């Protein structure tokens, strides 16, 4: 190691975490969306089965939610438990592993959502 360099990075502002140079819109935290939790009866969600971009694996995708990320994650956990499979909560959608479209439509209608089956 050369004489003028140090490992600790002295001279750099190592405590700064916000390294944005330019941000025109949105909050500082991209996960802090300003979406209010709307009641289920005011939301129309679409349920479809997809295999595109997933290496041939079948996934049931539910889109159209208007929930905060925490509420969406809690709903995804309930739906995954009802189907007995894995999945994830994305920005405004839930992905459940496998073809569970009919079962998920029934579960969402029972919870008060206006659920529709989309696609083939």
Secondary structure, 3 states (H helix, E strand, C coil): CCCCCCCCCCCCCCCCCCCCCCCCCCCCCCCCCCCCCCCHHHCEEEEEEECCCCCCCCEEEEECCCCCHHHHHHHHHHHHHHHCCCEEECCCEEEEECCCHHHHHHHHHHCCCEEEECCC
